[in-house]
Every structure is written in C-alpha cells, then in structure tokens.
C-alpha cells in the first residue's frame, strides 16, 4: 500500500517535519492550529489538507511565509 494518495501529501508531510525540526513550531502548536480551523473547513478537508492549513496558519502567524 502507498503511504500517500498523492505526491503533494508527501511534500506536506516533509515540509511539516522540517518546520518541526527547525523549531518554527512544536507538535502541540501544530495540533492546536488544526483544531482552530473553522468547523466547516475542517470537516470538508482531507487529512493532509488539514495539515497544510495548519502549516499555512503557523508560518503566517510567525512571519515565516512569503506573504
């Protein structure tokens, strides 16, 4: 069986691992960011879409993103 359904999921997984390792955020903060998603977005999102939303939220909040 494949670990990921699509290549982008593997990239999100790897990006999260790098950001955690570099201390941009910790695992508790990552989980909290997922839990802060609006309920309708959370319910409509796949597992790795939730991860991506959390990464976007945390990097934006920390001024790490290119925005």
N, C-alpha and C positions, 0 to 999 in steps of 0.2 A: 504494500500500500504506500501511497505517497503521503508525505508529511504535510504538504501544502497543495491546495487545489489550483493555485495559480502562482506564477513567478513573483508577482507583486507581494503576495503574502510572505514569501521567504525574505524579500527585501525589507518589509516592515519588521519582521522578526529580528533580522540582523541589525537594522537601524536601532531598534529598541535596546538590543544587547549592548551596542556601542555607547549609546547615551547613558545607560545604567552604569556601565564600566567607567565612563568618564566623569561620573558624578553629576551629570546635568540634573538628574532627579533620581529618587530611590524608588524601590518597588511599592512602598506604601503610597507615595505620591502618584505613581502611575495608576494604581488601583483606584485611588480617590478621583483622579481625572476621568476615568471611565465611569465611575459612579455619579459624577457631576453632569454627565451627558443628559440633555433633556429626554424624558422618558420615551417620547415618540421617536426620537433619533436612535436611542439605544435599542428599542425594540425592532426598528427597521434595519439595523446594521448587522452585518455578519461579525463573527468573532474578530477577525483581523481588521475590519473596518472600525471596530471599537478601539482596537489598539492604535490605529492610525489617528483617530480623532483625539485620543489621549496624548499621543506624541505631539500633534499639532498644538493642542492646548498648552501643554507644558513648555514646549520650546518658545511659543509666543509669549507666555507669561514670564519667561526668564530672559527674553530678548535674544534668543539663540537663532530664531528663524530669520529668513531673509526679508520679512515684511517690514 
